[in-house]
């Protein structure tokens, strides 16, 4: 993992932005900084993907959290739980996303999106015509694209951090345990 004083100026700017936004530079970025172009590309992609858009950022962070739970990635669960909280998700929503979201404080539309993430995790063919029709009945095209793009991206990122044996960022561990 590279610290701020070990990276090129363009990555130092990224470190500063992450520190300001999250209160910490995630270990994933400290690790991927070994490949500067990849680090900058990841940051740009994730910023666009997880910001408010057709779907609110807090909800997309919960989708990322759900995918991370399904992949059993402690790093990604902690990271996206923190980001979801920072973007406005309640502790009850975060807890339900990690367990049984069907009983959580979500609207039926929000539960459908979480079901979509679960189906995508199992197999993209589980998002069959019938299920896609249910999505189309409550989400517009932009929302469906953001929902599926978020779920699909977080089939990748938790695997990436876990395969590289990136340990959870210390602040993220404390926050996910509710100690912040």
N, C-alpha and C positions, 0 to 999 in steps of 0.2 A: 504494500500500500504506500502510495506517495502522499506526502504532506504538501501543504501549499507552497512552501519554500523550495520544493523539489520539482515543481511543474513549470511548464512554459507560461508566459503571461496570459495567453488566451484561456488556459485552464485555471489560472489563478482567479480570473474574472468569474469563471463558473463556480469555483470554490466559494468565492465571496457571495455570489447570488444564492447558492444553496445554504450557506450559513445564515444569511439574512432571512431566507424563506422558511427554513426548517429548524434553525437553531443548531444545526450540525451538518457536517459534510458526510453523507452516507459512505460507509466503507465500500460499497459497490463502485462509487465514483472514484474513490481513492485507488481502487484496484484497476479499474478500466482506464485510469489516467496513464497507465503504461502504454496505451495505444491512444494518443491524443485525439486523432480524428474520430475514432470510435466513441470516445468519451463525449466529445462535442455532439456527435450525431445522436447518441443515446439521449443526452440532455434535451436536445431540440425536439426529438420525437416524443419523449415522455412529457415534456412541458405542454406540447400541443394536445397530446392524447388525454392528459389528466386535468387540464384546465376546464373551467366552465365553457360550455359550448351548447350544443343541442341538449345535452344532459348536464346536470350540475357536477362540478368537480368532486364534491364529497361523495356523490353516488358512484362515480367512476372509481374512486379510491376504494369504496366498499366492494365493487366488482373485483378490483385487483386483490383486495384482502380475501375475498371468497375463493378466488382461483389459487391464491397462495396457501389457504387452508387445505384445499383439495389436493395440492401438491406437497403438503406437509413441510413447507418452507418456513422455518422459524424466522429467518432473516426477513423475508418478504412480508410475512404476517405482521411483524413488528413495524416495519417501515410504512406499510400502507394503512395500518391502524392509526399510526401517528398522523399521517397525512390526512386521512379521513377526518380525524378529530380536529385538526388545524383548519380544515375547510368547512366544518360545520356539522359533521355527523355526531350524533349523541353517543354517549357511552353504551346505552342500551342497544342502539343500532349496530355498533361495532361488535358487542358481545353476541348479538343474535346472528350476525354475519359469520362469526366463528363457530357457531353451534347450529341451532335450528332456526334459520331465518323465517320459516313459515309461521313461527309463533312470535316473531319479533315485531317491533313497532314500525311496520312498513305498510304502505298502501298496497293494494292488489297489483297495481301497475309495477311498483318497485319489486314486489315478490316475483312477478313474471320475469323481470330482467335478471334477477338472481337465479331463477330456474333456467333461464337461457344460458347463463354462465355454467351452471352444473351440467347441462346437456352438452354444451360445447366441450367441456372437459372430458366427458365420457366419450363422445364421438360427434363430429360435425354432422354426421347423418342423423343424429337425434334431433337436429333442428329440421324436422321434416316439413312438408307442405302444411300440415295441420297446425303445427306449432308456429311456423312462420306466419300463418294467417292470424293466429292469436296476437303475435307481436304487431303485425300491421294494423290490427284493430285498435291498438292503444298507443303505438309509437309511430312517428313519422319516419320517412326514409333516413334523414340525418341522424335521428336518435338511434335507429336500428344499426346504422353503420358505426356510430360511436360505441354503442353497447357491445357489438360483436368484435370490433377492433380492440376494445379494452380487454375483453375476455380472452381473445386470441393472443394478444401481446403478453398477457400474464400466464399463458401456457409456457412462454419462452423465458421471461426474465427470472422467475424463481428457479428454474432449472439452471440458468446461467450462473446465478450467484451460488447456488448449492454445489454445482459441479466444480466451481473454482474454490470451494471451501472458504468462502468469504464469511467471516464471523459477523454476527449482528453488531450494528453500531451501538456503542454503550448507551447513549441517550435513548435509543430506540428500545433497548431491552427494558430500561426503567419505565418508559412510558407505556409499553405494552402490558406491563405488570400493574399499571395504575399507580405508580409511585411518583409521578411528576406533579 
